[in-house]
């Protein structure tokens, strides 16, 4: 069964990566709640400029926003221990957020009325945005300048809000601040907290806030589609060329790692808080709460298409348009079964360079697909991901 599934998924990925103007390379993996790897494969090349650089299953990727779930998992550990309070204002711990401003689409600023809480940060309801998804956020960057979100310094996430805290859902730099809350509460740099409390317990060795020396020969290159849709070399994530000692440990986008490592973390979510090796990361109760929809009042907002304010970075975003959606501390919650076989109540999310993860606690299945292609929402990655997921569920019937 495993060999047959691997063969089917390999054919799906190969069709995509070998197609004219398809993604140069991709990896896909899926795992059961007991840690059994159902499939873990690579296809294509790590770089469009090097036909000999084969995309192996252990290839290393910039994880972009799939970093977020790990950041909120760490915060959930500290909530569980009583060291962080979900509903207390965060301004004492994060004084940078003590007097937030709100910017409108003309670039005008006003004072926010409400305080920001950790719960709001963890559910993207604090009012922060991203310039590639928000016209107001981009206007502020154009008028007032400042560093880019991924430039490797905390100043890059010191942005005004675009909404009153608690008033709506808006995807943004919230989780970078959650990571700062974890770091300041624990007294560690965030990468060290990740290492001690997530990575080492789960046996993860290839993931960090830098490209680790032993991983450099496995690193996938970034690729970019031009205005005509033609794919070519792209600008590498800045963290590829910076050491962990010098960069801001951004819980929203900063990790570099492998599909295999990420599957070990996803296993925690489908195994009631434990890794496949028995390492306890969260309690069963905390794990269930971590995956529960926290914002049912914003279902309509989550059903809206997120606009491509910077088209070179993202296409319009409308994930799972046929299903009612919510937002958990981990990611997007999806009500109802999916045509692939994934069950009601699954959770998923993504990273800017077309990386996607999903967990299905009812079936005990988790999966992850990774590429390094911009803009986000590339159908030549999304469609193979969907087909591979369907192949995984079909294999369970055998």
C-alpha positions as CSV (number, residue, x, y, z in Angstrom):
1,X,0.0,0.0,0.0
2,X,2.8,2.5,0.9
3,X,4.6,1.8,-2.3
4,X,1.5,2.2,-4.4
5,X,0.7,5.5,-2.6
6,X,4.2,6.8,-3.1
7,X,4.0,5.9,-6.8
8,X,0.7,7.7,-7.2
9,X,1.9,10.8,-5.5
10,X,5.2,10.8,-7.3
11,X,3.3,10.7,-10.6
12,X,1.1,13.7,-9.5
13,X,4.1,15.8,-8.5
14,X,6.2,14.8,-11.5
15,X,3.4,15.8,-13.8
16,X,3.4,19.3,-12.2
17,X,7.2,19.8,-12.0
18,X,7.8,18.5,-15.5
19,X,5.1,20.6,-17.1
20,X,6.0,23.7,-19.1
21,X,6.2,26.6,-16.7
22,X,5.3,24.4,-13.7
23,X,6.9,24.6,-10.3
24,X,10.6,23.7,-10.6
25,X,10.4,21.4,-7.6
26,X,8.1,20.2,-4.8
27,X,8.0,17.9,-1.8
28,X,5.0,16.2,-0.2
29,X,4.5,14.1,2.9
30,X,1.7,12.6,4.9
31,X,1.7,10.9,8.3
32,X,-0.7,9.0,10.7
33,X,-1.2,9.9,14.3
34,X,1.1,7.1,15.4
35,X,3.9,8.7,13.3
36,X,3.8,6.2,10.4
37,X,5.0,8.0,7.3
38,X,2.5,7.2,4.6
39,X,4.5,9.0,1.9
40,X,7.4,11.4,1.8
41,X,8.7,12.3,-1.7
42,X,10.4,15.0,-3.7
43,X,10.0,15.9,-7.4
44,X,11.8,18.1,-9.9
45,X,14.7,20.4,-9.1
46,X,15.6,22.6,-6.2
47,X,16.7,25.4,-8.6
48,X,15.5,26.2,-12.1
49,X,19.1,27.2,-12.8
50,X,20.6,23.8,-11.9
51,X,19.1,20.7,-13.6
52,X,21.4,18.4,-11.6
53,X,20.1,19.6,-8.2
54,X,17.4,17.1,-7.6
55,X,14.6,17.9,-5.2
56,X,15.0,15.1,-2.6
57,X,12.5,14.5,0.2
58,X,14.9,15.9,2.7
59,X,15.2,19.3,0.9
60,X,15.2,22.4,3.0
61,X,12.7,25.2,2.4
62,X,11.9,28.7,3.8
63,X,8.8,27.8,5.7
64,X,7.3,31.3,5.6
65,X,3.9,31.5,7.4
66,X,3.8,27.8,8.2
67,X,6.2,29.0,11.0
68,X,3.2,30.5,12.6
69,X,1.6,27.3,14.0
70,X,4.8,26.5,15.8
71,X,4.9,30.0,17.4
72,X,1.4,29.7,18.7
73,X,2.0,26.2,19.9
74,X,4.8,27.5,22.1
75,X,2.5,30.3,23.4
76,X,-0.1,27.6,24.2
77,X,2.5,25.8,26.3
78,X,3.0,28.9,28.4
79,X,-0.7,29.5,28.6
80,X,-1.1,25.9,29.9
81,X,1.6,26.6,32.5
82,X,-0.1,29.8,33.6
83,X,2.8,31.9,32.5
84,X,0.8,33.7,29.7
85,X,-2.7,35.0,30.0
86,X,-4.8,35.0,26.8
87,X,-7.1,37.8,27.9
88,X,-4.8,40.2,29.7
89,X,-3.5,43.3,27.8
90,X,0.0,42.6,26.4
91,X,1.3,46.1,26.8
92,X,3.3,45.4,29.9
93,X,5.1,42.4,28.3
94,X,5.2,44.1,24.9
95,X,5.4,47.8,25.5
96,X,5.8,48.5,21.8
97,X,2.0,47.7,21.6
98,X,1.0,49.9,24.5
99,X,-0.5,52.7,22.4
100,X,-1.4,51.3,19.0
101,X,-2.3,53.5,16.1
102,X,-4.8,52.7,13.3
103,X,-4.0,53.7,9.7
104,X,-6.6,54.1,7.0
105,X,-6.3,53.8,3.2
106,X,-5.2,57.4,2.9
107,X,-2.4,56.8,5.3
108,X,-4.0,58.8,8.1
109,X,-3.4,57.6,11.7
110,X,-5.7,57.7,14.7
111,X,-5.4,56.2,18.2
112,X,-6.9,52.8,18.9
113,X,-9.5,52.7,21.6
114,X,-8.9,49.1,22.8
115,X,-6.0,47.3,24.3
116,X,-4.4,44.3,22.5
117,X,-4.6,40.9,24.1
118,X,-2.7,37.7,23.5
119,X,-5.9,36.0,22.3
120,X,-6.3,38.6,19.7
121,X,-2.8,38.2,18.5
122,X,-3.1,34.4,18.3
123,X,-6.3,34.6,16.3
124,X,-5.4,37.5,14.0
125,X,-8.0,39.8,15.5
126,X,-5.6,42.4,17.0
127,X,-5.9,44.6,13.9
128,X,-2.5,44.0,12.3
129,X,-2.2,43.3,8.6
130,X,0.3,42.6,5.9
131,X,1.1,45.2,3.1
132,X,0.6,42.6,0.4
133,X,-2.9,41.9,1.6
134,X,-4.0,45.3,2.9
135,X,-4.2,48.6,1.0
136,X,-4.0,50.6,4.3
137,X,-1.0,48.8,5.5
138,X,0.8,49.3,2.1
139,X,-0.1,53.0,2.1
140,X,1.5,53.4,5.5
141,X,4.6,51.8,4.2
142,X,4.7,54.0,1.1
143,X,4.1,57.2,3.1
144,X,6.0,56.6,6.4
145,X,8.6,54.1,5.2
146,X,10.0,51.5,7.5
147,X,11.6,48.1,7.1
148,X,10.0,45.2,5.3
149,X,8.4,42.4,7.2
150,X,11.0,39.9,6.3
151,X,14.1,42.1,6.5
152,X,15.3,40.3,9.6
153,X,14.7,43.0,12.3
154,X,11.8,43.5,14.7
155,X,11.3,47.0,13.3
156,X,9.8,45.2,10.3
157,X,6.7,44.2,12.3
158,X,6.3,47.5,14.1
159,X,3.3,48.5,12.0
160,X,0.1,50.4,12.8
161,X,-3.1,48.5,12.9
162,X,-5.7,48.6,10.2
163,X,-8.7,47.8,12.5
164,X,-9.7,48.3,16.1
165,X,-8.4,45.4,18.2
166,X,-11.1,42.7,18.6
167,X,-13.4,44.1,15.9
168,X,-12.6,41.7,13.0
169,X,-10.3,39.1,11.6
170,X,-7.4,40.3,9.5
171,X,-4.3,38.3,8.6
172,X,-1.1,40.0,9.6
173,X,2.1,40.2,11.7
174,X,0.3,39.2,14.9
175,X,2.2,35.9,15.4
176,X,5.6,37.7,15.2
177,X,4.4,39.5,18.4
178,X,3.2,36.2,19.9
179,X,6.7,34.9,19.4
180,X,8.1,37.9,21.2
181,X,5.7,37.2,24.1
182,X,7.1,33.7,24.3
183,X,10.7,34.9,24.2
184,X,10.3,37.6,26.8
185,X,8.2,35.3,29.1
186,X,10.7,32.5,28.9
187,X,13.8,34.6,29.0
188,X,15.2,32.8,25.9
189,X,15.6,33.8,22.3
190,X,12.7,32.3,20.4
191,X,14.8,29.9,18.5
192,X,16.2,28.5,21.7
193,X,12.8,28.1,23.1
194,X,11.7,26.3,19.9
195,X,14.8,24.0,20.2
196,X,14.3,23.1,23.8
197,X,10.5,22.7,23.9
198,X,9.5,21.5,20.4
199,X,12.5,20.5,18.3
200,X,14.6,18.4,20.6
201,X,11.7,16.6,22.2
202,X,10.4,15.6,18.8
203,X,13.8,14.7,17.3
204,X,13.9,17.6,14.8
205,X,17.4,18.5,13.6
206,X,17.1,20.4,10.3
207,X,14.8,23.3,11.3
208,X,15.9,26.7,12.7
209,X,15.8,30.5,12.2
210,X,18.7,30.1,9.8
211,X,20.0,27.8,7.1
212,X,21.9,25.3,9.2
213,X,25.4,24.5,8.0
214,X,24.6,20.8,7.5
215,X,21.6,21.6,5.4
216,X,23.1,24.1,2.9
217,X,23.6,21.5,0.1
218,X,19.9,20.6,0.4
219,X,18.4,24.1,0.2
220,X,15.7,24.8,-2.3
221,X,15.9,28.1,-4.2
222,X,13.2,30.7,-4.5
223,X,11.3,31.2,-7.8
224,X,9.1,34.0,-9.1
225,X,6.5,34.3,-11.8
226,X,6.6,37.5,-13.9
227,X,3.6,39.5,-15.0
228,X,3.1,37.1,-17.9
229,X,3.2,34.1,-15.5
230,X,6.6,32.8,-16.7
231,X,8.6,31.3,-13.9
232,X,12.2,32.2,-13.2
233,X,14.7,32.7,-10.3
234,X,13.4,34.7,-7.4
235,X,14.9,36.6,-4.4
236,X,15.9,34.2,-1.6
237,X,14.3,34.6,1.8
238,X,16.8,36.9,3.7
239,X,17.2,34.4,6.5
240,X,19.0,32.1,4.1
241,X,22.0,34.4,4.2
242,X,21.9,35.5,7.8
243,X,22.8,33.7,11.0
244,X,20.4,33.0,13.8
245,X,22.5,35.2,16.0
246,X,21.8,38.4,13.9
247,X,18.2,38.0,12.8
248,X,14.9,38.7,14.5
249,X,13.4,35.3,15.3
250,X,10.1,35.9,13.5
251,X,7.4,33.5,14.6
252,X,5.3,34.6,11.7
253,X,7.6,33.6,8.9
254,X,11.2,33.0,9.8
255,X,11.9,29.2,10.0
256,X,13.9,27.2,7.5
257,X,13.3,23.4,7.5
258,X,12.1,20.2,5.9
259,X,8.8,18.5,5.2
260,X,9.9,15.6,7.4
261,X,10.5,17.8,10.4
262,X,7.2,19.6,10.0
263,X,5.3,16.3,9.8
264,X,6.7,15.5,13.3
265,X,5.1,18.7,14.6
266,X,1.8,18.0,12.8
267,X,1.7,14.6,14.4
268,X,1.4,16.3,17.8
269,X,-1.9,17.9,16.6
270,X,-3.5,14.6,15.5
271,X,-2.1,12.7,18.5
272,X,-3.7,14.7,21.4
273,X,-0.5,16.7,22.0
274,X,2.1,14.0,21.8
275,X,4.8,13.3,19.3
276,X,5.0,9.9,17.7
277,X,8.0,9.3,20.0
278,X,5.8,9.9,23.0
279,X,7.1,13.4,23.8
280,X,4.4,15.4,25.4
281,X,4.2,18.9,23.8
282,X,0.6,19.9,24.9
283,X,-2.0,18.4,27.1
284,X,-4.9,16.7,25.3
285,X,-7.2,19.5,26.5
286,X,-4.9,22.2,25.3
287,X,-4.5,20.5,21.9
288,X,-8.2,20.4,21.4
289,X,-8.5,24.0,22.4
290,X,-5.6,24.9,20.1
291,X,-7.5,23.4,17.1
292,X,-11.0,24.8,18.0
293,X,-12.5,27.7,16.0
294,X,-12.0,30.7,18.2
295,X,-13.8,33.3,16.1
296,X,-17.2,32.0,15.0
297,X,-18.4,35.6,15.0
298,X,-16.1,36.4,12.0
299,X,-17.2,33.6,9.7
300,X,-18.4,36.0,7.0
301,X,-15.0,37.8,7.1
302,X,-13.2,34.5,6.7
303,X,-15.3,33.7,3.7
304,X,-14.2,36.9,1.9
305,X,-11.4,36.7,-0.8
306,X,-8.2,38.3,0.5
307,X,-7.1,40.8,-2.1
308,X,-3.7,40.7,-3.9
309,X,-2.5,44.2,-3.0
310,X,1.0,43.2,-4.3
311,X,0.3,40.8,-7.1
312,X,4.0,39.7,-7.4
313,X,3.6,38.2,-3.9
314,X,0.1,36.8,-3.9
315,X,-2.9,35.9,-6.0
316,X,-6.4,36.4,-4.6
317,X,-6.8,34.1,-1.6
318,X,-10.0,32.2,-1.0
319,X,-9.1,28.8,0.6
320,X,-11.8,26.1,0.7
321,X,-14.5,28.4,-0.7
322,X,-17.3,25.8,-0.5
323,X,-16.9,25.3,3.2
324,X,-17.7,27.4,6.3
325,X,-14.4,28.5,7.9
326,X,-13.1,29.7,11.2
327,X,-9.7,30.4,12.8
328,X,-8.1,28.4,15.6
329,X,-4.8,29.2,17.4
330,X,-3.2,26.8,14.8
331,X,-4.8,28.0,11.5
332,X,-7.9,27.9,9.3
333,X,-10.7,25.6,10.5
334,X,-12.8,23.9,7.9
335,X,-16.4,22.8,8.6
336,X,-17.6,19.8,6.6
337,X,-16.0,17.0,4.7
338,X,-13.8,17.8,1.7
339,X,-14.0,16.0,-1.7
340,X,-10.4,14.7,-1.1
341,X,-11.6,12.6,1.9
342,X,-10.5,15.0,4.6
343,X,-13.1,15.0,7.5
344,X,-15.2,17.8,9.1
345,X,-13.3,19.9,11.5
346,X,-9.9,19.8,9.8
347,X,-7.4,22.6,10.2
348,X,-5.0,24.0,7.6
349,X,-2.8,26.8,6.7
350,X,0.0,27.9,4.3
351,X,3.2,29.8,3.6
352,X,3.7,32.6,1.1
353,X,5.9,30.5,-1.3
354,X,3.2,28.0,-1.7
355,X,3.6,25.7,1.2
356,X,0.5,24.1,2.7
357,X,-0.3,21.9,5.8
358,X,-3.4,20.1,6.9
359,X,-4.5,18.1,10.0
360,X,-7.5,15.8,10.2
361,X,-8.0,14.7,13.8
362,X,-10.9,12.4,12.9
363,X,-9.0,10.4,10.4
364,X,-5.6,10.8,12.2
365,X,-3.9,12.1,9.1
366,X,-1.6,15.1,8.6
367,X,0.1,16.3,5.4
368,X,2.4,19.0,4.2
369,X,3.4,20.1,0.7
370,X,6.3,22.5,0.1
371,X,7.5,24.5,-2.9
372,X,9.4,27.8,-3.3
373,X,7.3,29.7,-5.8
374,X,5.8,33.2,-5.7
375,X,3.2,34.6,-5.9
376,X,1.1,32.7,-3.3
377,X,-1.9,30.7,-4.4
378,X,-0.2,29.1,-7.5
379,X,-2.6,26.6,-9.0
380,X,0.3,24.5,-10.3
381,X,1.1,23.8,-6.6
382,X,-2.4,23.8,-5.1
383,X,-3.8,21.3,-7.6
384,X,-1.1,18.7,-7.0
385,X,-1.5,19.1,-3.3
386,X,-5.2,18.4,-3.5
387,X,-4.6,15.4,-5.7
388,X,-2.0,14.0,-3.4
389,X,-4.3,14.5,-0.4
390,X,-7.0,12.6,-2.3
391,X,-4.5,9.8,-3.0
392,X,-3.7,9.5,0.7
393,X,-7.3,9.1,1.7
394,X,-8.0,6.7,-1.2
395,X,-5.1,4.6,0.0
396,X,-6.7,4.2,3.4
397,X,-9.6,2.4,1.9
398,X,-7.3,-0.4,0.5
